[in-house]
């Protein structure tokens, strides 16, 4: 039976503490809603701006 070694032996514990401000920011549904809207606008600007295809315009 082979014993597998961890991917990175220097890292003993992968868990990290999340600050209270970051946790509040992530758990706030109002902030998440506006982040969702902003991401949708950014995606639409990229796609509608002509960067979505590979063909050159004639």
C-alpha positions in Angstrom: 0.0 0.0 0.0 1.5 3.3 -1.1 1.5 6.3 1.3 0.6 9.5 -0.4 2.3 12.7 0.5 0.5 16.0 0.8 0.8 18.4 -2.2 2.7 21.0 -0.3 4.3 19.7 2.9 5.0 23.2 4.2 1.3 24.1 4.5 0.0 22.2 7.5 -3.5 23.8 7.7 -5.3 25.4 4.7 -7.9 27.1 6.8 -7.6 30.9 7.1 -9.5 33.3 9.3 -11.9 35.8 7.5 -12.0 39.2 9.0 -15.3 40.5 10.4 -15.6 43.2 7.7 -15.0 40.7 4.9 -17.5 38.3 6.4 -20.1 41.1 6.7 -19.4 42.1 3.1 -19.8 38.5 1.8 -22.9 37.8 3.9 -24.8 41.0 3.1 -27.5 40.3 0.5 -27.8 44.0 -0.6 -24.0 44.2 -1.4 -24.2 40.9 -3.2 -27.1 42.1 -5.3 -25.3 45.2 -6.5 -22.1 43.1 -7.2 -24.3 40.8 -9.3 -25.7 43.7 -11.2 -22.3 45.3 -11.7 -20.9 42.0 -13.0 -23.8 41.6 -15.4 -23.2 45.2 -16.8 -19.5 44.5 -17.2 -20.2 41.3 -19.1 -22.7 43.0 -21.4 -20.3 45.8 -22.2 -17.6 43.3 -23.2 -20.0 41.1 -25.3 -21.9 44.0 -26.9 -18.7 46.0 -27.5 -17.5 43.6 -30.2 -15.0 41.5 -28.2 -17.1 38.4 -28.2 -16.2 37.1 -31.7 -13.2 36.1 -33.7 -14.3 37.3 -37.2 -13.1 40.6 -38.5 -15.7 43.0 -39.8 -15.7 43.5 -43.5 
